Amino acid sequence: MTKKYVYLFADGKAEGSGTMKDLLGGKGAGLAEMTNAGLPVPQGFTITTEACTAYYASGEKFPEGMWEEALAALSTIETSTGKKFGGTANPLLVSVRSGAKFSMPGMMDTVLNLGLNDETRKSLAQLTGNERFSYDAYRRFIQLFGKIVLGIDAEKFEHKFDEYKKKLGVKLDTEVGAESLATLIDDYKAIVKAETGEDFPTDPLKQLELSIRAVFASWNGRRARDYRRVHKLDDSLGTAVNVSDDGLRQYGRGFRHRRGIHTRCGDRRESALRRIPAECAGEDGSPESALPRRSRSSKEEMPAIYDEFVQVADRLERHYKDVQDLEFTIERGKLYMLQTRNAKRTGASAVRVAVEMVEEGVIDKATAVQRVEPAQLDQLLHPMIDPKADVNVLAVGLPASPGAASGAAVFDPDTAEELGKKGEKVILVRTETSPEDFHGMVEAQAILTSRGGMTSHAAVVARGMGKCCVAGCGDVVVDYANQQFKVGETVVRKGDWITLDGSTGRVIIGKVPLIEPEISGHFRTLMTWVDEFRKLGVRANADTPHDATVARGFGAEGIGLCRTEHMFFEGDRIDSVRRMILSSTEYKSLEKQLEVARAEAEKASNDRKAASGIRVQDLEAKIKRPSELYHGALASLLELQREDFVGIFRAMNGFPVTIRTLDPPLHEFVPHDDKTLEDLAAKIDMPVKEAKARVEQLHEFNPMLGHRGCRLGIVYPEITEMQARAIFEAAVKVKREGIVVKPEIMIPLVGNVNELKAQADVVRRVAGEVFDREKETVDYLLGTMIELPRAALTANRIAEVAEFFSFGTNDLTQTAMGLSRDDSGRFLPFYVENKIFPDDPFQTLDQEGVGQLLDIGVQKCRSVRADLKIGICGEIRGDPESVIFCHKVGLNYVSCSPYRVPIALLAAAQAALADKTGASVGTTA
Amino acid sequence: MTKKYVYLFADGKAEGSGTMKDLLGGKGAGLAEMTNAGLPVPQGFTITTEACTAYYASGEKFPEGMWEEALAALSTIETSTGKKFGGTANPLLVSVRSGAKFSMPGMMDTVLNLGLNDETRKSLAQLTGNERFSYDAYRRFIQLFGKIVLGIDAEKFEHKFDEYKKKLGVKLDTEVGAESLATLIDDYKAIVKAETGEDFPTDPLKQLELSIRAVFASWNGRRARDYRRVHKLDDSLGTAVNVSDDGLRQYGRGFRHRRGIHTRCGDRRESALRRIPAECAGEDGSPESALPRRSRSSKEEMPAIYDEFVQVADRLERHYKDVQDLEFTIERGKLYMLQTRNAKRTGASAVRVAVEMVEEGVIDKATAVQRVEPAQLDQLLHPMIDPKADVNVLAVGLPASPGAASGAAVFDPDTAEELGKKGEKVILVRTETSPEDFHGMVEAQAILTSRGGMTSHAAVVARGMGKCCVAGCGDVVVDYANQQFKVGETVVRKGDWITLDGSTGRVIIGKVPLIEPEISGHFRTLMTWVDEFRKLGVRANADTPHDATVARGFGAEGIGLCRTEHMFFEGDRIDSVRRMILSSTEYKSLEKQLEVARAEAEKASNDRKAASGIRVQDLEAKIKRPSELYHGALASLLELQREDFVGIFRAMNGFPVTIRTLDPPLHEFVPHDDKTLEDLAAKIDMPVKEAKARVEQLHEFNPMLGHRGCRLGIVYPEITEMQARAIFEAAVKVKREGIVVKPEIMIPLVGNVNELKAQADVVRRVAGEVFDREKETVDYLLGTMIELPRAALTANRIAEVAEFFSFGTNDLTQTAMGLSRDDSGRFLPFYVENKIFPDDPFQTLDQEGVGQLLDIGVQKCRSVRADLKIGICGEIRGDPESVIFCHKVGLNYVSCSPYRVPIALLAAAQAALADKTGASVGTTA
C-alpha cells in the first residue's frame, strides 16, 4: 500500500485536522480545521509535505500514487461543486498554493485560476456576463503562470502590455478593451513559445501538474532559503500544496478576490473587526493590501456578510486563542474563508494584544507571557526604522548596539562634539574608536566603525549608552584625509546624511523615517506577569552610577557585571591610568633588574663586589621615579573609583553589585598615535622615545589570550589592592548612610584555582585592613568568572575557593571555538549563510559545544558546593534558546546590558513556563 | 606516645633501612642500608623529614621529644665509639648534613666538625700531634659555622685572614703558622660577636642545636627552592638531618677528609674504579673535586684500603644496580663510607652506563631503558655548553630550539648571509624574524629574537633546521639603527661575540667552550631495546624532503605533521604566495560585490534596470585581472607543492605522511615593511596604495583565533583544491615509481563537523578527478586536527566524518587556557616561579585541564569509531609525563620535530614499561 499523499476537504468535512501542521502545513491544517468547524471554506485538497520531501528524494519525481490521489480528489470536488475542471459549462478554476509548517509569508509561490484556457474563458464570459473581465483574467493567468511556473521574466509580458497602451494612447490597464486583450493574449502565448520553445499549456491537468512542481520548487528558491536561514527553520521540512476551488469574483473588474485582515489591529489599538473589511490589512504584505475604496462601508453594503464574518473571525480567534490573519473571498454573495493563521505583528502590537486577550478572558497570563517574542521587545526600547520605509542599504556591518538613528556623517570626535552640542544630528564614522573619541561619541546620534567586533570599544561604549552602533563594517573604507568614506564606488562625504540600523547592522544612505519607542501601560502589565513566572534572576551589566540607575528602572535585580576598567575611560581619568601603565612597565622592569643585581651582588667574587654594589645602588636610585609615578597614579585612581562605587552602591540600594577587577590588556589604555603619546609623555615627564618604547613593549600578538584578566592583578597585585580598597571604602561609606550594600568581587580569566587563591589573598587582606581601620564591616562575596574552558573543566577545584561563579560566555565562546569575535567578520557570515554554523555563536549560545562546558562547569561546581550561586554575564541578547538553556543547567541568574533586561526577564519567564509545560518557547507560530 | 623522630645507625646495625627514603632522606636511607650491609660506615643518627615538616608547622620549634631522642642517640654513639661530645680526652666531632628524599646536590647546608672549642682543639692537637692542624681545623670550623649557621658574610673572615697573610708577607694559607692562627681565631670570635651580638657558642650541644636549625632552614633557602622548582620537586617534603661521627683526618694538612667518586666514570668510558681514588671526581661538584696530587697512586700507597674500597664499591653498585656516587673517608688507616647515592651523569654517560650494565648482567634491558632520562638525549643530539665553563649570562629568553652556538652578533639577514658564506660564525639578532630573513637564518649559527614565543617564525624555522634559537628574550632591546642591542646597561655591538644556549634560553656574553654531540654505538644499542618495549608510535613533524630524510634517520615511523605552509617560505615561492593572497582579497571582494549587484539587477525596477546592468558588466570586467592573478599564482604553487610532496613521499617510502592543509592566517605571508611591499606591488602590477590597503585588510586583532585553519579553505576552497591536487598528483607519480605512498590529509582547526564535511567534499572531489584522469588510485585517509576545545567536546560528531584524529596540543593548550604562547612571556615565568602553574603548559602537558579534553576527545571518538587512529602532533618535547599520558589515554602515536624523535621513542618505551610495572618513569633517583 502506498502512503497517503492527498487530504481532501470538501462537503463540510476534512480528512485532516488543525493539529496536522507537520503533514499538511499551516495553511492546509487551518483549512481542514475550518472545514471541520463548519465554517465556509472553498473545497479542495492538500498534497502533503511528505510528498514534497519524497519528490526531492527521488530526483524531482512525484511519489507513486500522488498524482492519482490528486485526480481522485479533484473529481470529488467536481462532483461536490457541480463544476468541471476544464469543462465549458461550469468550469472549475483552482488555485495552487504553497503552505509549509511555519508561515513563510511571500516566500513561496502561488498560482491562481488554473483551468483557464481559450474554451473556459468563454464560459467565464458567459457566467459573469463580462467579456472583458474574462479576457483580463485569462491574460493575467498566462502572465502569472508564465512567470511562476515557466520562469519567464515578468517584464516581457509587462513590456508587451505597455506597447498596447502606448499604441492605444491610454494610461490605465482598465482602459484596454476586450478586443485588444484578445490579441494581447495571442502575443502572450507567443512570448511563452519564444521563451520556452513550447506552446502555452492549455490542458488544465498539465497546468495543475506543472504548478504543483513549481510550488515544490519554490521551497528551494533563494527567497525561501534565505527566509528559513534568518528564521532558523529546518530546510528538510518541505512544503505542502493546497489546491482549491478558486471561485468566481464578485469584484470582477479589479479581480481583487482575496482579502487579508487581522482580527485585531494592534498598531491602532482598536478592534479591527469593527471596520471590516476596511483598511486594516495584513502587515506582511502577503494578502493584497487594501480593498477597493468603495468597500470601506461594507458593513452597510453587505450587512449579512459582515455579521457572518465577524462571527467567524471571533470564533477563529477564540479557537486559536490568538490574533488571526484571515483571508477570505466573497463569491456571488457568499463568504468563503481561504486561510487563517496566527498573525505576525510588531512588538508593541504583540504586547498590547497579549494583555488585552487576558483582560477579555481569552487566554491566561502564562499564555500571554509566552505569546510575546522576547526579541520583539527591542523594538519597544529603541527607535526603529519604519518598516514601511523604502531604504537604500549601502552596506551591512555587525549589529553592535540596537536602535536606529539618522545624521550627517562626520569623521572626527571634535567635529561630532561641536556639531552635536549645537543640536545637529551627526553620526560618527571611524575605522575604530578609542577612549580619545569618547567625547564625540557622547554627542553623536550613532557610531559606525569599519573595524572591530561586538566587543570592540565602539560597540561596548555604545551599548552602555543605549546608543545605536554598527561596528566592523568591513565594506566601509574610511578616508580621513578626504573626510569621506567609500563603499565600492559610492562615496559618502562629510555632511552627507546616513541612517544606521543597529539592530540589523544596516548602513543606509540618507534620512529614513524612524518610529520612536513607546513604553506602554500594557508593557508594564506584562512585565509584572513575567515576574510571577520566572525563576531565573536577571541582573544588568552596568559600569557607572547612571547605568545602574537605568538598569534598576528596567527591573534589574542587581548588577551582574561592573567592568571597573570602563570607569577608566571617563573624562581625564585616562591620564592617571596611562601614567600608571607606562610607569608600571618601567617600575616592574627595574624591580626585576634590581632583584637580579642584588642576587648577583650576593654571589659576586671579591673583585666584582664593588661593581655589583654600585649597580645595585644605581638601580635603587633609578627605581624611585617610576615607583613614585606608579603609586601616585594608583592613589589618584583609588579616589576616582571609590566615588564611582559609592554612586553604584547607592543606586543599587540593597541589590548585589558584582564588580570585576581589571580585565583588559594594558595596551588597550595607551595611545597609539604619536601626537597623543607625545602629549602624554610631556604630562608625565617621560622622554617620548622612552614612552614609545614602553607602548611598544605592551604590544601583544593575541591580546585576547595575553596579559589580561587576573594575570594583571597577579603580576601587579598593587592594582587589585587599589581596586579592592576602593570597593571596601565605598561600601563602608554607603553602609553608614543606612543603605544595604552587597559587593561581590569577581576575579576575571581564572583558569587555575591558584590564580584565584593569589587574588583572593590580596582582596581579603585589603578587606581586613579597611574594616579594621574603619571599625565597620561589610559582608561581601569573592568569586570568579568562568570564561576559559580550563576553568569549566576544573570548576570543582575553583569552587573550593570561589563564593560565586559567573560564566562569561563571550570569552568562553571565543576560547572554546578558537574564534575571535573581533576578527570573525571575514568568515562567520559565510559560515552562517552556508549553514556550517547554525547561528552566530555570539548571538545564540552554542549549546552543543560551549553549552557542554557550562554543563560540566555547573556539575563539577555543584559536586563540591551545591549551593554556590552561579550566574552568566555574557550578552545573551535575550535569546530565548540561550536563556532556557541557562535555566535548564541550573544557573541562578543571567546578566545583560540594561536595555536588554526586559528581554531577558521575559525569556526567563518563558523558560520557566516551558520547563513546567514542556512547551516550546518564544514563538507565536 | 610521641612520634619517633630519630633513627640510629651504630654498631653495625641501623634502625632504618634503604627503603625509607621518604622518612630518612636519600642520604639517611643510604647510610642505614650500608650499615645493615655491614659496610664500614661512621656511626650516627638521622633526624627524620617529619621532624622538619613538624618544625615548620609549629613556627620553627623542634617537635616534642626530638631533641631528647637526639641526645639519647648521641649518647649511644659516644658509648659505641668511646669518644665524648665536648670531651677533652677523646673528643667526638660530628658533622650535620642535610639529606632530602631527592638528591639536591649543593643546594642545602652542611656543617662539619661540631664539637670543636678551645678545649677540644687542644685534644685534637694531642691526638694528631699537629698543633697547627688543630688551630686550622678550629679556624675553619668557626668560619663555616659563622657562615652557615649564623649567617655571617664569609668574606669578613677571609678578609681578616688576608690581613694576616699581608702582615706576614706570605701568599698561601699553609704559610700561616700555629701562633698566628691562634690569634686569628680570637679575631674570628670577635667578628662573630660584632656581627651577631653574641659570643661564638663553644657549647657543643648549642652548636648541634643551632646546626640542626640551620639545616632545616636551608630547606627553604633560595637555592633549594630554585632547585626544586627546576626539578619539579615538592616543597612540602622537608629534609632529614644526618648527624654522624666526623672522625679525624689522615690527610690532616689539607683537611681533605671526604672524597667523592663515581663507581663508573661515564665521560671517559672506562671504569673509574681502576684509578681509585683518583681524578675522576663527582660531576656535580658537591664532593670536593680533586684529591691531593700525591694520592693519585693510592693503589700503590694503600693497597689494602684500595682493595677494600673496590669491593665495597662493587657491592654497592650491584646492590643498587646503578652507578654510585660514593663519599668516603680514611681515618687512621681505616675506610669509612660516608654516602652512597645513584650518580647523576650526562646523557652520553647515562646511555653508556645503561648499556654496559646490561652487558655485564647487572641490569636487564627494561631497566636500562628506564634508566636514561629522555630529556638527557637532547645533549647527544645537539652541541651543548661545557658545564664546566664559567659563563656570563646576560639575559634569559625562551629555549626555542635546543643546542648551543657562539658567533658574532649581526643584525640583518644580508650581513648574516654574507659573513656566514665566508665561513664566519655569526648569530642573527632580530626583534622578530619573518620569511624575508630566511636566507640569513640559514647561514647563521643561531638566532636570537626579542619578541615572539615558542611558535614564532624564528622558533619554528630554527627547530626545523635543528639550529639553536633563543626567542622572545624581552630584556634584549634591539637597536637596528646603531647595529647593537642592549640589556640593561650592557651594550652588544655588531661583531661582538655572544653565545646562545637554546636548551635553557641563556644569552651569554663572549665565546664559550662547547661540547659537540656524539652518536655512539651505545646509543644505537639502547634505541633498539627501546623499540622492543614501546607501544606508542612515534612520527616526526617534517615539512621538506630534507626534514623527512632526517626524521627517518632518527627512527620516525612516518610524518605526523607536514605543514604545507612552510613550503611557502622557501626561495622565491613566497612571491607566488603573496600574489595569490593580495589578489585573492580583491578577487573575493569583487566576487561578493558582483553577487550583490546581480541580485540587485534581478530585483531592479524598470528605471533602475539599465544602471544595474552596467554595474554588473563593470564588475565582471574588473574581476578579470585579480582572478587571473589569483588563479595564476595558485597554478604556480601547485607545481611547487607537487614536487615537494614527491620528495617527501619518496623519503618516507611506505610510511604514512600526514599533510596538513594551509593553517596560518594569510597576513603572516605578506610583507609589513614598506620597501618589500613596494617591490611586491611592482612585481604583481598592483598600485602600492592598493597593495597596502589589502595588507591592512588582512590585519587581525587576534590572528590565533582569526581567519586561519580550515576557515581559509572554506572561504577559499580553491586553495584546498590546489593543495589536494598537488598531493594526489604527487602520490600517483611516486606510486608509479614502485614506492608505497600513504598520504593522510589533515584539515586544521576544525571545531564543528560541518567544517570538516565542507573540506572533505573538496578533497574527495579532487581525488576523484585526479584518479580518473590518471587512471590510477592511491589509498588515502582524510582526518582532522583536534586542537580546539569544541572539537574535543564534539569528537563523536567529528568522528562520523574523520578517518583519523591528531591532537594539536599547542593550540589546544592555548585555547583551553586562554593563553597565547607568543605573549605569555610577560607572566608565565612569574606563574611558574610562584607555583601558580606547576609547569609551563607548553613544555609539559597540562593534564588536569588540557588532559581532560584529550581524554574526552578520545572517549567520545571511540564511542563512535573504536578503531579510529589518533595521534598527537604538538611538541611534547619528549616530556615523559606527557608521553605517558598519551600512552594512557590510548593514543596511537605522537609526532614531534625530527631532532626529538629519539627522545619521544625513549619516553614511549618508558611509558609502556611503567604501564606494565606500575613503576615511575624517567627518573633515575
Interface residues (C-beta under 8 A of the other chain):
Chain A: E155 R451 G452 G453 G474 V477 G488 Q593 A599 N606 K609 R615 A693 Q697 H699 E700 F701 N702 P703 M704 L705 G706 H707 G709 R711 I714 V715 L749 G751 N752 N754 E755 A758 E787 L788 P789 R790 L793 T794 R797 D811 Q814 T815 A816 M817 G818 L819 S820 D822 D823 S824 R826 F827 F830 Y831 N834 K835 I836 F837 D846 E848 G849 V850 Q852 L853
Chain B: E155 E158 R222 R451 G452 G453 G474 V477 G488 E489 Q593 N606 A693 Q697 H699 E700 F701 N702 P703 M704 L705 G706 H707 G709 R711 I714 V715 L749 G751 N752 N754 E755 A758 E787 L788 P789 R790 L793 T794 R797 D811 Q814 T815 A816 M817 G818 L819 S820 D822 D823 S824 R826 F827 F830 Y831 N834 K835 I836 F837 D846 E848 G849 V850 Q852 L853
